[in-house]
């Protein structure tokens, strides 16, 4: 089977994994997973039992789910490209630390906002949840500005997979219209720089079903039906 990333739309955090695959230069396919319908379907649960994206299917058929695990897999394959680092090294520790912050603090800060628009709530409850989410997002931006400490990239003087994952989450602020990034100069500078990255533009075009030009090893999209068919044949 081909290396295939199952990515969620709209606004899935899979965005960062698409950017990472583009940077890696690996030959890969994509499979679009609509949320919430397809991601919760019985077919997709054969790929990911808990019905979440992203999931990466490796050429030997193994499945890797959760962004941290997928980015860790890509990092291990791209040490020579400087996207990943030798296990146990200082740089590897710093990458894991930054990815953990992005996952547990930056990603999580938006959870109340997503919940408030995805569930039926009384107006007062919806507003209270939104207010709580806004405070969390503002705090997460301030903390990330502190961690950046004026650097161009999250880990220093060159990009890493942490920057790819950052972009998949940071764009949620535009969707929810919470924070004016200009309050956070280093973070805003990173965001604006990433907007110009060819891999980010490619991921955006893929999500919005626009003409997408790959600078990496993208080999096209596969349908869920075709993939499930191949899995059943191999069983």
C-alpha positions as CSV (number, residue, x, y, z in Angstrom):
1,X,0.0,0.0,0.0
2,X,1.1,3.6,-0.6
3,X,2.0,6.0,2.2
4,X,-1.3,7.7,2.7
5,X,-2.4,10.5,5.1
6,X,-6.1,10.6,6.1
7,X,-6.8,14.3,6.7
8,X,-9.9,15.8,8.2
9,X,-11.9,18.7,6.7
10,X,-12.9,21.4,7.4
11,X,-10.1,23.0,9.5
12,X,-8.5,19.7,10.6
13,X,-5.3,19.7,12.6
14,X,-4.2,17.2,9.9
15,X,-3.1,20.4,8.1
16,X,0.3,20.3,9.9
17,X,0.9,16.7,8.9
18,X,0.3,17.6,5.2
19,X,2.8,20.5,5.5
20,X,5.3,18.1,7.2
21,X,4.9,15.5,4.4
22,X,5.5,18.2,1.8
23,X,8.7,19.3,3.5
24,X,9.9,15.7,3.9
25,X,10.0,15.0,0.2
26,X,8.4,11.6,0.8
27,X,6.2,10.1,-1.9
28,X,2.6,10.0,-0.5
29,X,-1.1,10.1,-1.2
30,X,-3.9,11.8,0.6
31,X,-7.4,10.7,1.5
32,X,-10.1,13.3,2.4
33,X,-12.2,12.6,5.5
34,X,-15.2,14.8,6.0
35,X,-16.1,15.8,9.5
36,X,-18.2,14.9,11.3
37,X,-20.0,12.4,8.9
38,X,-17.2,10.4,7.3
39,X,-14.8,10.5,10.3
40,X,-17.5,8.8,12.5
41,X,-18.4,6.2,9.9
42,X,-17.9,2.5,10.2
43,X,-15.6,2.5,7.2
44,X,-13.3,5.1,8.7
45,X,-13.3,3.3,12.1
46,X,-11.5,0.5,10.3
47,X,-8.7,3.0,9.8
48,X,-9.0,4.8,13.2
49,X,-11.1,3.0,15.8
50,X,-11.8,6.2,17.7
51,X,-12.9,8.2,14.6
52,X,-10.2,10.9,14.6
53,X,-7.9,12.4,12.1
54,X,-5.1,12.5,11.1
55,X,-4.1,8.9,10.5
56,X,-1.0,7.8,8.5
57,X,-1.0,4.5,6.6
58,X,2.5,3.2,6.0
59,X,3.5,1.3,2.9
60,X,3.5,-2.0,4.9
61,X,-0.1,-1.3,5.9
62,X,0.5,-0.3,9.5
63,X,-1.5,2.7,10.8
64,X,-0.2,5.5,12.9
65,X,-2.7,7.9,14.4
66,X,-2.4,11.1,16.5
67,X,-0.5,14.1,15.2
68,X,2.4,13.7,17.7
69,X,3.0,10.1,16.6
70,X,2.8,11.0,12.9
71,X,5.1,14.0,13.2
72,X,7.5,11.8,15.3
73,X,7.5,9.2,12.5
74,X,8.2,11.9,9.9
75,X,10.9,13.4,12.1
76,X,12.7,10.1,12.4
77,X,12.8,9.8,8.6
78,X,14.0,13.3,8.0
79,X,17.0,13.7,10.3
80,X,19.3,14.3,7.2
81,X,17.0,17.1,6.1
82,X,17.1,18.8,9.5
83,X,13.4,18.4,10.2
84,X,14.0,15.7,12.8
85,X,17.0,15.1,15.1
86,X,18.9,12.2,16.6
87,X,16.9,10.6,19.4
88,X,18.0,11.8,22.8
89,X,19.8,14.8,21.4
90,X,19.3,18.3,22.7
91,X,17.5,19.4,19.5
92,X,15.3,16.3,19.6
93,X,14.3,17.1,23.2
94,X,13.5,20.6,22.2
95,X,11.4,19.5,19.3
96,X,9.4,17.1,21.5
97,X,9.0,19.8,24.2
98,X,7.6,22.3,21.7
99,X,5.3,19.8,20.0
100,X,4.0,18.8,23.5
101,X,3.3,22.5,24.3
102,X,1.5,23.0,21.0
103,X,-0.6,19.9,21.5
104,X,-1.5,20.2,25.2
105,X,-1.8,24.0,25.5
106,X,-2.1,25.7,22.1
107,X,-4.4,23.1,20.6
108,X,-6.4,22.6,23.8
109,X,-7.0,26.3,24.2
110,X,-9.4,26.2,21.2
111,X,-11.4,23.3,22.5
112,X,-14.1,25.3,24.2
113,X,-14.6,27.4,21.1
114,X,-15.0,24.4,18.9
115,X,-17.4,22.8,21.4
116,X,-19.5,26.0,21.5
117,X,-20.2,25.9,17.8
118,X,-20.5,22.1,17.4
119,X,-23.1,21.5,20.1
120,X,-26.6,22.8,20.9
121,X,-26.3,25.0,24.0
122,X,-28.4,27.6,25.8
123,X,-27.3,31.1,24.8
124,X,-25.9,31.9,28.2
125,X,-24.0,28.6,28.3
126,X,-22.6,29.2,24.8
127,X,-21.4,32.6,25.7
128,X,-19.8,31.5,28.9
129,X,-18.0,28.7,27.1
130,X,-16.9,31.2,24.4
131,X,-15.6,33.6,27.0
132,X,-13.7,30.8,28.7
133,X,-12.2,29.8,25.3
134,X,-11.2,33.3,24.4
135,X,-9.3,33.6,27.7
136,X,-7.5,30.3,27.1
137,X,-6.5,31.3,23.5
138,X,-5.2,34.7,24.6
139,X,-3.1,33.0,27.3
140,X,-1.8,30.4,24.9
141,X,-0.7,33.1,22.4
142,X,1.1,35.0,25.2
143,X,2.8,31.8,26.4
144,X,3.9,31.0,22.9
145,X,5.2,34.5,22.4
146,X,7.4,34.0,25.5
147,X,8.7,30.6,24.2
148,X,9.5,32.2,20.8
149,X,11.6,34.8,22.6
150,X,12.0,36.8,19.4
151,X,13.2,33.9,17.3
152,X,12.2,33.5,13.6
153,X,11.3,29.8,14.1
154,X,10.0,27.9,17.1
155,X,13.3,26.0,17.6
156,X,15.7,28.8,16.5
157,X,17.2,29.8,13.2
158,X,15.6,27.2,11.0
159,X,12.2,25.6,10.5
160,X,11.2,22.3,12.1
161,X,8.1,20.1,12.2
162,X,7.0,22.2,15.2
163,X,6.4,25.1,12.8
164,X,4.3,22.9,10.5
165,X,2.1,21.8,13.5
166,X,1.9,25.3,14.8
167,X,0.4,26.5,11.5
168,X,-2.4,23.9,11.5
169,X,-3.5,25.2,14.9
170,X,-2.7,29.0,14.6
171,X,-5.1,29.4,11.6
172,X,-8.0,28.5,13.9
173,X,-7.7,32.0,15.3
174,X,-8.8,33.4,12.0
175,X,-11.8,31.1,12.0
176,X,-12.9,32.0,15.5
177,X,-11.7,35.6,15.3
178,X,-10.3,35.7,18.9
179,X,-6.9,37.3,19.1
180,X,-5.3,40.2,17.2
181,X,-1.9,38.5,16.5
182,X,-0.2,41.9,16.1
183,X,-0.1,42.0,19.9
184,X,2.4,39.1,19.7
185,X,5.1,40.3,17.2
186,X,7.3,37.1,17.1
187,X,4.2,34.8,16.8
188,X,2.7,37.1,14.1
189,X,5.9,37.2,12.2
190,X,6.1,33.4,12.2
191,X,2.5,33.1,11.1
192,X,3.0,35.6,8.2
193,X,6.1,33.8,7.1
194,X,4.4,30.5,7.1
195,X,1.6,31.8,5.0
196,X,4.1,32.3,2.2
197,X,5.5,28.8,2.4
198,X,4.6,26.6,-0.6
199,X,3.7,23.6,1.5
200,X,1.2,25.7,3.5
201,X,-0.3,27.1,0.4
202,X,-0.6,23.5,-1.0
203,X,-2.3,22.3,2.2
204,X,-4.7,25.2,2.1
205,X,-5.6,24.5,-1.5
206,X,-6.0,20.8,-0.8
207,X,-8.4,21.5,2.1
208,X,-10.5,23.9,-0.1
209,X,-10.4,21.7,-3.1
210,X,-8.6,24.3,-5.2
211,X,-5.8,23.7,-7.7
212,X,-2.9,22.5,-5.5
213,X,0.7,22.5,-6.7
214,X,3.0,20.2,-4.7
215,X,6.6,21.1,-4.0
216,X,7.0,17.6,-2.5
217,X,6.1,14.0,-3.4
218,X,2.3,14.2,-3.5
219,X,1.0,11.5,-5.8
220,X,-2.7,12.3,-5.7
221,X,-5.8,11.6,-3.7
222,X,-7.2,8.2,-3.0
223,X,-10.9,7.5,-2.1
224,X,-12.0,5.9,1.1
225,X,-13.8,3.2,-0.8
226,X,-10.7,2.2,-2.8
227,X,-8.6,2.0,0.4
228,X,-11.1,0.0,2.3
229,X,-11.3,-2.3,-0.7
230,X,-7.5,-2.8,-0.6
231,X,-7.5,-3.5,3.1
232,X,-10.2,-6.1,2.7
233,X,-8.3,-7.8,-0.1
234,X,-5.2,-7.9,2.1
235,X,-7.0,-9.3,5.1
